[in-house]
Amino acid sequence: MEELVNKASGMVWSLGLVVFALGAGLFFSIITRFVQIRYFKEMIKLLFDKGEPESGVSSFQAFCMALAGRVGIGNIAGVATAIAFGGPGAVFWMWVMALLGGASAFVESTLAQVYKVKDGNQYRGGTPYFIEKGLNMKWFGVFVAIVVTLCYGILVPGIQANTIAVGFENTMGLNKSITGLILVALLAIIIFGGVKRIASVADKVVPFMALGYVIVTFVLLIANASEIPEMFGLIISSAFGANEMFGGMIGAAIAWGVKRAVFSNVAGVGEGTYSSAAAAVSHPAKQGLVQAFSVYIDTLVVCTATALMILITGMYSVTPEGQQPIVDKIPGVEAGPMWTQAAVESVIPGFGGLFVAIAIFFFAFTTLMAYYYISETTLFYLGRNRNLKVFKAGLMILFLGMIYIGSVENASLLWGLGDFGFGSMAWLNLVAILMLTKTALKVFKDYEQQRKAGIEPVFDPIKLGIKGADFWEEKVKEGNSKGKKKTEGKQSETENTINF
């Protein structure tokens, strides 16, 4: 079974997906004139846009929810794997993919906002929603929703849970079954509180965990300050095959850098679309810009932090697939969290194991929160106009059950299933957002025009000729109705004054 899953995963994560993800990011960058770079200041400003307090979550909370999903064990284990099989040059191609992926994230998140729906006092949306409403292809939307629900609700959670359990067992000797029970209890408290509670936890934990990780990185860099120029020189030269030692690895560097960047920041995969739709904003492009920034934080900050810790301390090995090691500076230690642990230990003895265990806990735990929200959103899509209490309870039980199973069982099969799931979603989502390019561009140009006119951007799909944006159409009609009543009220007041 494991061999079959790994073969399927290898087919999905072929060179085709690497080229497709890079090409899509480049295409969206060009047609938006590199929106992810030109609007960098605007991204930071929009993080603190409070939106509408009566419904949805704030832009910052949606940003943290998306970042919770992006920043996971891929930021530690995935980076180590990229260096192990692609050499130090893989780090450079991770940076390239992050910059290009920012444009993909902008497009997919903007579309998620355009086609979102209101569910009580919250908003829902994501890839299946904009496929059905934007492309008028319900069958495609249903298929994607099934894939996403299975992937995030059942297949992938066990990977994150297993990494937490193994980390605590190795560091503190804590039995994996106890860790599993603790995880199940903590997550149950949070997910039973709905999206508001998930967002509330995310906006407190995510900034704290990212900041703590970066601080430790700076400690290691300062301790090895004289090695910094050489380290960056190694990354750049290896990326283009100019380094004598890694000269023949340029293809592997690109492939592994892009693959692990996509696995980590999931730009173009569609993961960020679900939290993006939950935000209350006046214009879809606002949340698109915020989510582009989350890609930067994930890859250019957190993934880079892991890479720099490993490379500056020399705690890594490079073994091209099917070949003998080119570099073996940490013999006998498999690529993964142990590399980061060894890196920290080399500068702060006795702290590495605890630091990595805590980092893994926060990274993986917040990712699990995001996974549940995504699977619940796609379940809601599949069961619209039906009583979902039983199905929702079933999803919660399955999700929490998989977390416990993942904690106590070997996760090698789950890794293969997770890779297959992420790769499949990437293909499906990239195809959908490319088909909706014209709509995304219309929305973006509308945002730019209103900003240039000095107007606070407000979205009106009717004016732009965008069909299927039902929530926004209703909002525009409500606004027009309120404006009309207000005008009539003023006219009536004036008439009464004159009569008097």
Secondary structure as the mmCIF struct_conf table of DSSP 4:
data_model
#
loop_
_struct_conf.conf_type_id
_struct_conf.id
_struct_conf.beg_label_comp_id
_struct_conf.beg_label_asym_id
_struct_conf.beg_label_seq_id
_struct_conf.end_label_comp_id
_struct_conf.end_label_asym_id
_struct_conf.end_label_seq_id
HELX_RH_AL_P HELX_RH_AL_P1 GLU A 2 VAL A 12
TURN_TY1_P TURN_TY1_P1 TRP A 13 TRP A 13
BEND BEND1 SER A 14 SER A 14
HELX_RH_AL_P HELX_RH_AL_P2 LEU A 15 ILE A 31
TURN_TY1_P TURN_TY1_P2 THR A 32 ARG A 33
BEND BEND2 PHE A 34 PHE A 34
HELX_RH_AL_P HELX_RH_AL_P3 VAL A 35 ARG A 38
TURN_TY1_P TURN_TY1_P3 TYR A 39 TYR A 39
HELX_RH_AL_P HELX_RH_AL_P4 PHE A 40 LEU A 46
TURN_TY1_P TURN_TY1_P4 LEU A 47 PHE A 48
TURN_TY1_P TURN_TY1_P5 PRO A 53 GLU A 54
BEND BEND3 SER A 55 GLY A 56
STRN STRN1 VAL A 57 VAL A 57
HELX_RH_AL_P HELX_RH_AL_P5 SER A 59 ARG A 70
BEND BEND4 VAL A 71 GLY A 72
HELX_RH_3T_P HELX_RH_3T_P1 ILE A 73 ASN A 75
TURN_TY1_P TURN_TY1_P6 ILE A 76 ILE A 76
HELX_RH_AL_P HELX_RH_AL_P6 ALA A 77 GLY A 86
TURN_TY1_P TURN_TY1_P7 PRO A 88 PRO A 88
HELX_RH_AL_P HELX_RH_AL_P7 GLY A 89 VAL A 114
TURN_TY1_P TURN_TY1_P8 TYR A 115 TYR A 115
STRN STRN2 VAL A 117 ASP A 119
TURN_TY1_P TURN_TY1_P9 GLY A 120 ASN A 121
STRN STRN3 GLN A 122 ARG A 124
HELX_RH_AL_P HELX_RH_AL_P8 THR A 127 LEU A 135
HELX_RH_AL_P HELX_RH_AL_P9 LYS A 138 LEU A 150
HELX_RH_PI_P HELX_RH_PI_P1 CYS A 151 LEU A 155
BEND BEND5 VAL A 156 VAL A 156
HELX_RH_AL_P HELX_RH_AL_P10 PRO A 157 MET A 172
HELX_RH_AL_P HELX_RH_AL_P11 LYS A 176 ILE A 191
TURN_TY1_P TURN_TY1_P10 PHE A 192 GLY A 193
HELX_RH_AL_P HELX_RH_AL_P12 GLY A 194 ALA A 223
TURN_TY1_P TURN_TY1_P11 ASN A 224 ASN A 224
HELX_RH_3T_P HELX_RH_3T_P2 ALA A 225 GLU A 227
HELX_RH_AL_P HELX_RH_AL_P13 ILE A 228 ALA A 239
TURN_TY1_P TURN_TY1_P12 PHE A 240 GLY A 241
BEND BEND6 ASN A 243 GLU A 244
TURN_TY1_P TURN_TY1_P13 MET A 245 PHE A 246
HELX_RH_3T_P HELX_RH_3T_P3 GLY A 247 MET A 249
HELX_RH_AL_P HELX_RH_AL_P14 ILE A 250 ASN A 265
TURN_TY1_P TURN_TY1_P14 ALA A 267 GLY A 270
HELX_RH_AL_P HELX_RH_AL_P15 GLU A 271 ALA A 277
TURN_TY1_P TURN_TY1_P15 ALA A 278 ALA A 278
STRN STRN4 ALA A 279 ALA A 279
BEND BEND7 SER A 282 HIS A 283
HELX_RH_AL_P HELX_RH_AL_P16 PRO A 284 VAL A 295
HELX_RH_PI_P HELX_RH_PI_P2 TYR A 296 CYS A 303
HELX_RH_AL_P HELX_RH_AL_P17 THR A 304 THR A 313
TURN_TY1_P TURN_TY1_P16 GLY A 314 GLY A 314
STRN STRN5 SER A 317 VAL A 318
TURN_TY1_P TURN_TY1_P17 GLU A 321 GLY A 322
BEND BEND8 GLN A 323 GLN A 323
BEND BEND9 ILE A 326 ILE A 326
STRN STRN6 VAL A 327 ASP A 328
BEND BEND10 LYS A 329 ILE A 330
TURN_TY1_P TURN_TY1_P18 PRO A 331 GLY A 332
BEND BEND11 ALA A 335 GLY A 336
HELX_RH_AL_P HELX_RH_AL_P18 PRO A 337 VAL A 347
BEND BEND12 ILE A 348 ILE A 348
TURN_TY1_P TURN_TY1_P19 PRO A 349 PHE A 351
HELX_RH_AL_P HELX_RH_AL_P19 GLY A 352 LEU A 382
TURN_TY1_P TURN_TY1_P20 GLY A 383 ASN A 385
BEND BEND13 ARG A 386 ARG A 386
HELX_RH_AL_P HELX_RH_AL_P20 LYS A 389 VAL A 408
BEND BEND14 GLU A 409 GLU A 409
HELX_RH_AL_P HELX_RH_AL_P21 SER A 412 MET A 435
TURN_TY1_P TURN_TY1_P21 LEU A 436 LEU A 436
HELX_RH_AL_P HELX_RH_AL_P22 THR A 437 LYS A 452
TURN_TY1_P TURN_TY1_P22 ALA A 453 GLY A 454
HELX_RH_AL_P HELX_RH_AL_P23 PRO A 461 LEU A 464
TURN_TY1_P TURN_TY1_P23 GLY A 465 GLY A 465
BEND BEND15 GLY A 468 GLY A 468
HELX_RH_AL_P HELX_RH_AL_P24 ASP A 470 ASN A 499
#
